[in-house]
Amino acid sequence: MNRRRFLQQSLTASAYVSAPAILSARSPNSMFQVASIGVGGMGGVTMMSVLQHPKVRLVGMCDVDAKTLELARGGNATRRKELQDPDAAARLADAAVFRDYREMLAKLGDSIDAVTIGTPDHMHAAQAVTALRAKKHVYLQKPLTHHLHEARILSAEAAKAGVTTQMGTQGHSSIETSLAVDLIKSGAIGKVKEVICWENKKASWWPKVTQRKAEADPVPANVDWNLWLGVANEVPFLEGAYHPSMWRSWADFGVGMMGDMGCHYFDVVFACLGLAAPKRVRCLDEGSKGDLYAMKRHLELEFPGTPLTAGDTIKMTWTDGGYDYDKRVIKPSVLTKDTPSGIFFIGESGGIFKPHSQRPWLVPEANFTGFTYPKTRIANHYTDWVDACMKDEKATTDLPSYGCPVTEAVLLGVLSERNPGDWIEWDAAAGKIANRPELNAQLTRTYRDGWSVEGLG
């Protein structure tokens, strides 16, 4: 199919469907059949990374952007660095293509064993819950949901479905994170007293257009704006404001820097300390109001203690957007370059300095002369999920037991940013704000007409 014909068919119908004549992986000796919702950006990375597994065949791909579908369907995506298996191109060649995920799930039905989801944040819950109710295994990119209520419903639906789920925080399975977990659990720094996180990299997804206007710009022919909006309230399309990658800064569609990098940091801290949802959270700066999130934030969270923490509670601090290091952070001398992003664990007998996506270091170095760092394991966040699905086992960032609690903590941070000042006390058992009940209305959203999902909005 050439480019012109592909775009014509994609734009004159809701979907171009070439359903493959293949059996479900529930049949003996067949392939594990995956459909991908969102095949650009991290959605495309996820799709291609799952295809590293030799048993995976892609049976469907869905995207609201016809050009993105063309790239993925045409095989150009197989040249991504994430793909190492040269035979994978053949295992996506017959995938049916769709614009609407609901139509894909309905038409492909039992030929789908699992779904990967990599779309703007506001669509995550609706897409994941729909797939779970169809009894599909789910790999869902972080942040799992846009609102706290959605996280609770997602957790319940994932547990009820009895399928294998994975939160898309690929760094969770990295050697660097595994080493940090092993160091904490070994007691190398004693019990942990406090955690400090900082993120000062540039927000590359900040939009070029930050003021909304009543008149819409022309919608590109390749984009279905109605499908892109999905559950969100209707707003005019603006060039340079939302699609393809600037949506994260808008409160309607993303959850700002917390949804971008906060999920990765919270994931590491949860993995290291075995945390649950926080008891309370507050924003110590001006926070944000209106349509856009702030370009910087300073948050404090207080979590219930665990066997790995020094007290009944443990404090975690988050800053981003240019705040200076906390003076208690000790940087190892071996790291001579600037470290704009990282986590510092303050222990009873030392600290751990972990730059983002890099190995952790025990500090002060003089206290750990001759220390032998433990050997750690090699894992693949994507293909390990496939293996777990095929064995009916739990994945490493299972949604009910792990991913949704991490998401809940992140979204409470977002809620505090939007309501700065006083502590927000979180009643985790009830799923409600205990001390500022007027904020409970912000835990949910009403889905747009035609997009309602039972129990969600």
One Martini backbone bead per residue (centre of mass of N, CA, C, O) as a GRO file, in nm:
protein
  457
    1MET     BB    1   0.093   0.038   0.026
    2ASN     BB    2   0.070   0.352  -0.042
    3ARG     BB    3   0.054   0.657   0.090
    4ARG     BB    4  -0.197   0.772  -0.051
    5ARG     BB    5  -0.384   0.530  -0.005
    6PHE     BB    6  -0.367   0.518   0.297
    7LEU     BB    7  -0.478   0.801   0.362
    8GLN     BB    8  -0.747   0.775   0.217
    9GLN     BB    9  -0.855   0.531   0.382
   10SER     BB   10  -0.817   0.659   0.668
   11LEU     BB   11  -1.006   0.927   0.606
   12THR     BB   12  -1.283   0.769   0.490
   13ALA     BB   13  -1.243   0.592   0.749
   14SER     BB   14  -1.218   0.462   1.066
   15ALA     BB   15  -1.093   0.204   0.912
   16TYR     BB   16  -0.831  -0.017   0.815
   17VAL     BB   17  -0.902  -0.359   0.740
   18SER     BB   18  -0.674  -0.659   0.778
   19ALA     BB   19  -0.764  -0.932   0.890
   20PRO     BB   20  -0.616  -1.191   1.024
   21ALA     BB   21  -0.585  -1.548   0.960
   22ILE     BB   22  -0.578  -1.616   1.293
   23LEU     BB   23  -0.507  -1.743   1.593
   24SER     BB   24  -0.515  -1.765   1.906
   25ALA     BB   25  -0.297  -1.809   2.181
   26ARG     BB   26  -0.502  -2.014   2.313
   27SER     BB   27  -0.385  -2.188   2.118
   28PRO     BB   28  -0.195  -2.430   2.046
   29ASN     BB   29   0.117  -2.331   1.930
   30SER     BB   30   0.085  -2.028   1.925
   31MET     BB   31   0.081  -1.706   1.918
   32PHE     BB   32   0.131  -1.394   2.065
   33GLN     BB   33  -0.136  -1.159   2.053
   34VAL     BB   34  -0.105  -0.814   1.959
   35ALA     BB   35  -0.237  -0.490   2.048
   36SER     BB   36  -0.195  -0.140   1.956
   37ILE     BB   37  -0.232   0.167   2.143
   38GLY     BB   38  -0.037   0.351   2.013
   39VAL     BB   39   0.248   0.412   1.764
   40GLY     BB   40   0.381   0.657   1.899
   41GLY     BB   41   0.642   0.705   2.056
   42MET     BB   42   0.606   0.513   2.332
   43GLY     BB   43   0.411   0.331   2.182
   44GLY     BB   44   0.619   0.239   1.968
   45VAL     BB   45   0.831   0.133   2.161
   46THR     BB   46   0.654  -0.081   2.288
   47MET     BB   47   0.578  -0.242   2.039
   48MET     BB   48   0.876  -0.309   1.951
   49SER     BB   49   0.970  -0.436   2.223
   50VAL     BB   50   0.767  -0.671   2.233
   51LEU     BB   51   0.878  -0.787   1.950
   52GLN     BB   52   1.133  -0.926   2.068
   53HIS     BB   53   0.951  -1.149   2.107
   54PRO     BB   54   0.919  -1.448   1.927
   55LYS     BB   55   0.592  -1.492   2.006
   56VAL     BB   56   0.516  -1.225   1.875
   57ARG     BB   57   0.214  -1.091   1.729
   58LEU     BB   58   0.080  -0.846   1.527
   59VAL     BB   59  -0.281  -0.770   1.478
   60GLY     BB   60  -0.286  -0.461   1.590
   61MET     BB   61  -0.327  -0.103   1.507
   62CYS     BB   62  -0.358   0.221   1.680
   63ASP     BB   63  -0.438   0.556   1.549
   64VAL     BB   64  -0.520   0.902   1.501
   65ASP     BB   65  -0.262   0.895   1.310
   66ALA     BB   66  -0.193   0.819   0.985
   67LYS     BB   67   0.115   0.863   0.976
   68THR     BB   68   0.185   0.678   1.208
   69LEU     BB   69   0.064   0.425   1.081
   70GLU     BB   70   0.237   0.424   0.828
   71LEU     BB   71   0.506   0.385   0.966
   72ALA     BB   72   0.438   0.122   1.113
   73ARG     BB   73   0.322  -0.047   0.869
   74GLY     BB   74   0.575   0.004   0.668
   75GLY     BB   75   0.846  -0.065   0.869
   76ASN     BB   76   1.014   0.174   0.986
   77ALA     BB   77   0.999   0.088   1.292
   78THR     BB   78   1.210  -0.154   1.265
   79ARG     BB   79   1.461   0.061   1.300
   80ARG     BB   80   1.456   0.069   1.578
   81LYS     BB   81   1.659   0.028   1.852
   82GLU     BB   82   1.462  -0.167   2.015
   83LEU     BB   83   1.506  -0.356   1.772
   84GLN     BB   84   1.668  -0.694   1.739
   85ASP     BB   85   1.465  -0.853   1.558
   86PRO     BB   86   1.458  -0.928   1.217
   87ASP     BB   87   1.167  -1.092   1.226
   88ALA     BB   88   0.952  -0.876   1.321
   89ALA     BB   89   0.837  -0.761   1.057
   90ALA     BB   90   0.667  -1.020   0.995
   91ARG     BB   91   0.497  -0.981   1.283
   92LEU     BB   92   0.344  -0.697   1.147
   93ALA     BB   93   0.243  -0.710   0.844
   94ASP     BB   94  -0.077  -0.815   0.918
   95ALA     BB   95  -0.179  -0.578   1.058
   96ALA     BB   96  -0.438  -0.416   1.164
   97VAL     BB   97  -0.593  -0.094   1.105
   98PHE     BB   98  -0.673   0.186   1.328
   99ARG     BB   99  -0.839   0.467   1.494
  100ASP     BB  100  -1.033   0.299   1.690
  101TYR     BB  101  -1.009   0.109   1.971
  102ARG     BB  102  -1.300  -0.004   1.989
  103GLU     BB  103  -1.300  -0.135   1.710
  104MET     BB  104  -1.061  -0.321   1.744
  105LEU     BB  105  -1.166  -0.490   1.984
  106ALA     BB  106  -1.430  -0.583   1.843
  107LYS     BB  107  -1.314  -0.709   1.569
  108LEU     BB  108  -1.078  -0.895   1.690
  109GLY     BB  109  -1.111  -1.001   1.967
  110ASP     BB  110  -0.991  -1.327   2.015
  111SER     BB  111  -0.717  -1.251   1.857
  112ILE     BB  112  -0.663  -1.112   2.128
  113ASP     BB  113  -0.439  -1.122   2.415
  114ALA     BB  114  -0.302  -0.826   2.398
  115VAL     BB  115  -0.229  -0.488   2.528
  116THR     BB  116  -0.096  -0.183   2.421
  117ILE     BB  117  -0.036   0.147   2.586
  118GLY     BB  118   0.045   0.476   2.407
  119THR     BB  119  -0.096   0.756   2.526
  120PRO     BB  120  -0.246   0.997   2.639
  121ASP     BB  121  -0.333   1.019   2.966
  122HIS     BB  122  -0.655   1.064   2.938
  123MET     BB  123  -0.687   0.755   2.796
  124HIS     BB  124  -0.593   0.517   2.973
  125ALA     BB  125  -0.837   0.415   3.140
  126ALA     BB  126  -1.041   0.355   2.915
  127GLN     BB  127  -0.860   0.155   2.756
  128ALA     BB  128  -0.785  -0.044   2.984
  129VAL     BB  129  -1.067  -0.123   3.087
  130THR     BB  130  -1.172  -0.230   2.820
  131ALA     BB  131  -0.958  -0.456   2.797
  132LEU     BB  132  -1.012  -0.598   3.070
  133ARG     BB  133  -1.318  -0.664   3.008
  134ALA     BB  134  -1.191  -0.850   2.760
  135LYS     BB  135  -0.945  -1.020   2.882
  136LYS     BB  136  -0.676  -0.854   2.859
  137HIS     BB  137  -0.369  -0.804   2.847
  138VAL     BB  138  -0.164  -0.533   3.005
  139TYR     BB  139   0.025  -0.254   2.870
  140LEU     BB  140   0.088   0.050   3.061
  141GLN     BB  141   0.160   0.356   3.049
  142LYS     BB  142   0.282   0.612   3.200
  143PRO     BB  143   0.049   0.720   3.358
  144LEU     BB  144  -0.219   0.528   3.422
  145THR     BB  145  -0.362   0.801   3.508
  146HIS     BB  146  -0.538   1.119   3.556
  147HIS     BB  147  -0.708   1.009   3.799
  148LEU     BB  148  -0.772   0.873   4.105
  149HIS     BB  149  -1.031   0.716   4.047
  150GLU     BB  150  -0.914   0.556   3.808
  151ALA     BB  151  -0.706   0.395   3.972
  152ARG     BB  152  -0.912   0.235   4.139
  153ILE     BB  153  -1.064   0.102   3.903
  154LEU     BB  154  -0.823  -0.027   3.763
  155SER     BB  155  -0.742  -0.212   3.994
  156ALA     BB  156  -1.010  -0.371   4.013
  157GLU     BB  157  -1.018  -0.471   3.714
  158ALA     BB  158  -0.749  -0.623   3.713
  159ALA     BB  159  -0.821  -0.822   3.939
  160LYS     BB  160  -1.083  -0.936   3.805
  161ALA     BB  161  -0.959  -1.041   3.528
  162GLY     BB  162  -0.687  -1.217   3.569
  163VAL     BB  163  -0.445  -1.073   3.446
  164THR     BB  164  -0.158  -0.938   3.291
  165THR     BB  165   0.023  -0.661   3.425
  166GLN     BB  166   0.187  -0.339   3.318
  167MET     BB  167   0.397  -0.085   3.395
  168GLY     BB  168   0.558   0.179   3.199
  169THR     BB  169   0.861   0.134   3.375
  170GLN     BB  170   1.153   0.031   3.249
  171GLY     BB  171   1.354   0.105   3.486
  172HIS     BB  172   1.270  -0.116   3.690
  173SER     BB  173   1.450  -0.346   3.513
  174SER     BB  174   1.710  -0.232   3.576
  175ILE     BB  175   2.022  -0.254   3.703
  176GLU     BB  176   2.021   0.012   3.864
  177THR     BB  177   1.764  -0.043   4.030
  178SER     BB  178   1.841  -0.321   4.144
  179LEU     BB  179   2.085  -0.213   4.303
  180ALA     BB  180   1.933  -0.025   4.489
  181VAL     BB  181   1.755  -0.239   4.618
  182ASP     BB  182   1.987  -0.418   4.728
  183LEU     BB  183   2.118  -0.205   4.911
  184ILE     BB  184   1.879  -0.153   5.094
  185LYS     BB  185   1.821  -0.460   5.177
  186SER     BB  186   2.119  -0.504   5.299
  187GLY     BB  187   2.193  -0.244   5.491
  188ALA     BB  188   2.427  -0.043   5.404
  189ILE     BB  189   2.259   0.231   5.541
  190GLY     BB  190   2.041   0.126   5.672
  191LYS     BB  191   1.787   0.285   5.761
  192VAL     BB  192   1.551   0.494   5.621
  193LYS     BB  193   1.477   0.851   5.672
  194GLU     BB  194   1.508   0.979   5.370
  195VAL     BB  195   1.389   1.143   5.056
  196ILE     BB  196   1.550   1.283   4.757
  197CYS     BB  197   1.419   1.467   4.475
  198TRP     BB  198   1.546   1.562   4.141
  199GLU     BB  199   1.447   1.781   3.844
  200ASN     BB  200   1.642   1.974   3.580
  201LYS     BB  201   1.527   1.925   3.321
  202LYS     BB  202   1.401   1.987   3.030
  203ALA     BB  203   1.080   2.048   2.900
  204SER     BB  204   1.026   1.923   2.582
  205TRP     BB  205   0.687   1.940   2.598
  206TRP     BB  206   0.658   2.229   2.572
  207PRO     BB  207   0.463   2.454   2.435
  208LYS     BB  208   0.432   2.700   2.189
  209VAL     BB  209   0.127   2.709   2.275
  210THR     BB  210  -0.040   2.879   2.574
  211GLN     BB  211  -0.296   3.005   2.424
  212ARG     BB  212  -0.624   3.014   2.406
  213LYS     BB  213  -0.868   2.997   2.141
  214ALA     BB  214  -1.168   2.997   1.972
  215GLU     BB  215  -1.012   2.952   1.716
  216ALA     BB  216  -0.937   2.719   1.497
  217ASP     BB  217  -0.716   2.533   1.360
  218PRO     BB  218  -0.624   2.344   1.122
  219VAL     BB  219  -0.665   2.016   1.078
  220PRO     BB  220  -0.491   1.772   1.006
  221ALA     BB  221  -0.561   1.520   0.783
  222ASN     BB  222  -0.425   1.285   0.976
  223VAL     BB  223  -0.620   1.395   1.208
  224ASP     BB  224  -0.840   1.287   1.468
  225TRP     BB  225  -0.972   1.497   1.694
  226ASN     BB  226  -1.198   1.341   1.831
  227LEU     BB  227  -1.022   1.093   1.908
  228TRP     BB  228  -0.808   1.248   2.064
  229LEU     BB  229  -0.994   1.359   2.288
  230GLY     BB  230  -1.224   1.182   2.373
  231VAL     BB  231  -1.297   1.220   2.712
  232ALA     BB  232  -1.249   1.506   2.670
  233ASN     BB  233  -1.300   1.813   2.643
  234GLU     BB  234  -1.379   2.039   2.412
  235VAL     BB  235  -1.129   2.175   2.193
  236PRO     BB  236  -0.950   2.355   1.998
  237PHE     BB  237  -0.739   2.332   1.757
  238LEU     BB  238  -0.374   2.379   1.801
  239GLU     BB  239  -0.096   2.473   1.676
  240GLY     BB  240   0.157   2.371   1.906
  241ALA     BB  241  -0.013   2.249   2.171
  242TYR     BB  242  -0.057   1.911   2.149
  243HIS     BB  243   0.018   1.783   1.872
  244PRO     BB  244   0.208   1.505   1.960
  245SER     BB  245   0.383   1.622   2.254
  246MET     BB  246   0.226   1.880   2.427
  247TRP     BB  247  -0.004   1.768   2.630
  248ARG     BB  248   0.132   1.737   2.924
  249SER     BB  249   0.088   2.053   3.020
  250TRP     BB  250  -0.216   1.987   3.021
  251ALA     BB  251  -0.479   1.931   3.238
  252ASP     BB  252  -0.667   1.766   3.040
  253PHE     BB  253  -0.422   1.542   2.941
  254GLY     BB  254  -0.209   1.571   3.169
  255VAL     BB  255   0.061   1.564   3.453
  256GLY     BB  256   0.320   1.665   3.382
  257MET     BB  257   0.615   1.610   3.537
  258MET     BB  258   0.499   1.380   3.708
  259GLY     BB  259   0.425   1.203   3.452
  260ASP     BB  260   0.704   1.190   3.339
  261MET     BB  261   0.929   1.166   3.595
  262GLY     BB  262   0.790   1.094   3.863
  263CYS     BB  263   0.729   0.794   3.806
  264HIS     BB  264   1.026   0.698   3.808
  265TYR     BB  265   1.102   0.783   4.097
  266PHE     BB  266   0.873   0.648   4.254
  267ASP     BB  267   0.942   0.365   4.161
  268VAL     BB  268   1.216   0.339   4.299
  269VAL     BB  269   1.121   0.397   4.590
  270PHE     BB  270   0.912   0.172   4.609
  271ALA     BB  271   1.107  -0.063   4.546
  272CYS     BB  272   1.307  -0.009   4.787
  273LEU     BB  273   1.066   0.032   5.037
  274GLY     BB  274   0.763  -0.064   5.009
  275LEU     BB  275   0.540   0.129   4.944
  276ALA     BB  276   0.260   0.323   4.992
  277ALA     BB  277   0.040   0.531   5.026
  278PRO     BB  278   0.011   0.834   5.130
  279LYS     BB  279  -0.088   1.039   5.401
  280ARG     BB  280   0.061   1.308   5.285
  281VAL     BB  281   0.046   1.636   5.106
  282ARG     BB  282   0.254   1.913   4.968
  283CYS     BB  283   0.282   2.249   4.848
  284LEU     BB  284   0.555   2.500   4.876
  285ASP     BB  285   0.450   2.660   4.644
  286GLU     BB  286   0.238   2.810   4.404
  287GLY     BB  287   0.196   2.632   4.180
  288SER     BB  288  -0.114   2.574   3.988
  289LYS     BB  289  -0.317   2.726   3.729
  290GLY     BB  290  -0.531   2.642   3.502
  291ASP     BB  291  -0.433   2.490   3.201
  292LEU     BB  292  -0.144   2.485   3.325
  293TYR     BB  293   0.130   2.380   3.438
  294ALA     BB  294   0.403   2.406   3.595
  295MET     BB  295   0.767   2.457   3.566
  296LYS     BB  296   0.752   2.416   3.885
  297ARG     BB  297   0.823   2.218   4.199
  298HIS     BB  298   0.739   2.170   4.566
  299LEU     BB  299   0.736   1.865   4.743
  300GLU     BB  300   0.559   1.679   5.007
  301LEU     BB  301   0.586   1.345   5.149
  302GLU     BB  302   0.400   1.108   5.359
  303PHE     BB  303   0.478   0.786   5.471
  304PRO     BB  304   0.449   0.490   5.562
  305GLY     BB  305   0.622   0.277   5.716
  306THR     BB  306   0.882   0.031   5.698
  307PRO     BB  307   1.122  -0.212   5.748
  308LEU     BB  308   1.327   0.009   5.584
  309THR     BB  309   1.258   0.220   5.798
  310ALA     BB  310   1.314   0.432   6.083
  311GLY     BB  311   1.003   0.491   6.093
  312ASP     BB  312   0.657   0.535   6.084
  313THR     BB  313   0.770   0.750   5.888
  314ILE     BB  314   0.832   0.903   5.555
  315LYS     BB  315   1.015   1.139   5.377
  316MET     BB  316   0.942   1.312   5.061
  317THR     BB  317   1.117   1.496   4.811
  318TRP     BB  318   1.015   1.731   4.547
  319THR     BB  319   1.199   1.867   4.262
  320ASP     BB  320   1.161   2.117   3.991
  321GLY     BB  321   1.289   2.365   3.760
  322GLY     BB  322   1.568   2.477   3.949
  323TYR     BB  323   1.635   2.372   4.209
  324ASP     BB  324   1.835   2.328   4.453
  325TYR     BB  325   2.011   2.147   4.628
  326ASP     BB  326   2.023   1.970   4.889
  327LYS     BB  327   2.268   1.997   5.139
  328ARG     BB  328   2.260   1.675   5.213
  329VAL     BB  329   2.374   1.607   4.951
  330ILE     BB  330   2.596   1.347   4.834
  331LYS     BB  331   2.856   1.357   4.606
  332PRO     BB  332   3.046   1.175   4.423
  333SER     BB  333   3.365   1.220   4.295
  334VAL     BB  334   3.330   1.048   4.026
  335LEU     BB  335   3.114   1.279   3.966
  336THR     BB  336   3.198   1.553   3.759
  337LYS     BB  337   2.932   1.603   3.654
  338ASP     BB  338   2.639   1.708   3.618
  339THR     BB  339   2.328   1.639   3.823
  340PRO     BB  340   1.999   1.702   3.736
  341SER     BB  341   1.920   1.394   3.824
  342GLY     BB  342   1.775   1.245   4.132
  343ILE     BB  343   1.853   1.029   4.422
  344PHE     BB  344   1.836   1.049   4.792
  345PHE     BB  345   1.941   0.839   5.052
  346ILE     BB  346   1.883   0.854   5.400
  347GLY     BB  347   2.073   0.700   5.639
  348GLU     BB  348   2.203   0.584   5.937
  349SER     BB  349   2.507   0.501   5.767
  350GLY     BB  350   2.423   0.670   5.506
  351GLY     BB  351   2.421   0.692   5.143
  352ILE     BB  352   2.232   0.728   4.827
  353PHE     BB  353   2.343   0.800   4.494
  354LYS     BB  354   2.098   0.844   4.218
  355PRO     BB  355   2.102   0.881   3.911
  356HIS     BB  356   1.937   0.901   3.638
  357SER     BB  357   1.992   0.600   3.474
  358GLN     BB  358   2.196   0.523   3.705
  359ARG     BB  359   2.407   0.430   3.924
  360PRO     BB  360   2.467   0.369   4.247
  361TRP     BB  361   2.604   0.544   4.545
  362LEU     BB  362   2.807   0.532   4.816
  363VAL     BB  363   2.773   0.757   5.102
  364PRO     BB  364   3.049   0.830   5.206
  365GLU     BB  365   3.325   0.692   5.066
  366ALA     BB  366   3.494   0.645   5.333
  367ASN     BB  367   3.270   0.436   5.451
  368PHE     BB  368   3.320   0.230   5.166
  369THR     BB  369   3.584   0.101   5.168
  370GLY     BB  370   3.579  -0.204   4.995
  371PHE     BB  371   3.310  -0.228   4.887
  372THR     BB  372   3.082  -0.478   4.766
  373TYR     BB  373   2.894  -0.490   4.512
  374PRO     BB  374   2.626  -0.631   4.406
  375LYS     BB  375   2.494  -0.858   4.215
  376THR     BB  376   2.278  -0.846   3.937
  377ARG     BB  377   2.004  -0.842   3.731
  378ILE     BB  378   1.861  -0.930   3.420
  379ALA     BB  379   1.613  -0.739   3.237
  380ASN     BB  380   1.284  -0.721   3.056
  381HIS     BB  381   1.001  -0.541   3.066
  382TYR     BB  382   0.862  -0.658   2.808
  383THR     BB  383   0.929  -0.970   2.779
  384ASP     BB  384   0.851  -1.042   3.070
  385TRP     BB  385   0.553  -0.988   3.030
  386VAL     BB  386   0.504  -1.203   2.820
  387ASP     BB  387   0.589  -1.443   2.991
  388ALA     BB  388   0.378  -1.394   3.213
  389CYS     BB  389   0.131  -1.426   3.036
  390MET     BB  390   0.197  -1.726   2.932
  391LYS     BB  391   0.205  -1.818   3.261
  392ASP     BB  392   0.009  -1.671   3.452
  393GLU     BB  393   0.165  -1.423   3.577
  394LYS     BB  394   0.320  -1.186   3.754
  395ALA     BB  395   0.435  -0.882   3.718
  396THR     BB  396   0.648  -0.640   3.837
  397THR     BB  397   0.412  -0.395   3.765
  398ASP     BB  398   0.154  -0.455   3.881
  399LEU     BB  399  -0.130  -0.282   3.917
  400PRO     BB  400  -0.269  -0.349   4.195
  401SER     BB  401   0.009  -0.389   4.377
  402TYR     BB  402   0.179  -0.130   4.229
  403GLY     BB  403   0.105   0.081   4.001
  404CYS     BB  404  -0.137   0.225   4.143
  405PRO     BB  405   0.009   0.329   4.399
  406VAL     BB  406   0.212   0.502   4.245
  407THR     BB  407   0.002   0.676   4.097
  408GLU     BB  408  -0.134   0.790   4.348
  409ALA     BB  409   0.110   0.951   4.447
  410VAL     BB  410   0.147   1.127   4.199
  411LEU     BB  411  -0.150   1.250   4.199
  412LEU     BB  412  -0.120   1.385   4.475
  413GLY     BB  413   0.096   1.578   4.378
  414VAL     BB  414  -0.083   1.717   4.170
  415LEU     BB  415  -0.305   1.810   4.364
  416SER     BB  416  -0.114   1.994   4.530
  417GLU     BB  417  -0.035   2.183   4.299
  418ARG     BB  418  -0.346   2.278   4.260
  419ASN     BB  419  -0.334   2.292   4.607
  420PRO     BB  420  -0.166   2.486   4.776
  421GLY     BB  421  -0.008   2.447   5.111
  422ASP     BB  422  -0.174   2.260   5.267
  423TRP     BB  423  -0.233   1.975   5.378
  424ILE     BB  424  -0.307   1.650   5.237
  425GLU     BB  425  -0.524   1.414   5.357
  426TRP     BB  426  -0.503   1.055   5.312
  427ASP     BB  427  -0.762   0.812   5.270
  428ALA     BB  428  -0.694   0.509   5.154
  429ALA     BB  429  -0.940   0.333   5.228
  430ALA     BB  430  -1.155   0.550   5.099
  431GLY     BB  431  -1.045   0.752   4.877
  432LYS     BB  432  -0.995   1.031   5.050
  433ILE     BB  433  -1.022   1.348   5.169
  434ALA     BB  434  -1.012   1.441   5.507
  435ASN     BB  435  -0.944   1.779   5.548
  436ARG     BB  436  -1.043   1.860   5.228
  437PRO     BB  437  -1.339   1.788   5.092
  438GLU     BB  438  -1.348   1.983   4.838
  439LEU     BB  439  -1.130   1.797   4.675
  440ASN     BB  440  -1.297   1.540   4.587
  441ALA     BB  441  -1.397   1.654   4.307
  442GLN     BB  442  -1.088   1.611   4.180
  443LEU     BB  443  -1.088   1.282   4.149
  444THR     BB  444  -1.274   1.342   3.906
  445ARG     BB  445  -1.440   1.285   3.583
  446THR     BB  446  -1.622   1.387   3.299
  447TYR     BB  447  -1.717   1.244   3.026
  448ARG     BB  448  -1.774   1.268   2.715
  449ASP     BB  449  -1.992   1.246   2.492
  450GLY     BB  450  -1.961   0.905   2.383
  451TRP     BB  451  -1.721   0.818   2.631
  452SER     BB  452  -1.835   0.648   2.833
  453VAL     BB  453  -1.741   0.460   3.136
  454GLU     BB  454  -1.814   0.240   3.347
  455GLY     BB  455  -1.704   0.389   3.658
  456LEU     BB  456  -1.541   0.644   3.546
  457GLY     BB  457  -1.730   0.876   3.329
   0.00000   0.00000   0.00000
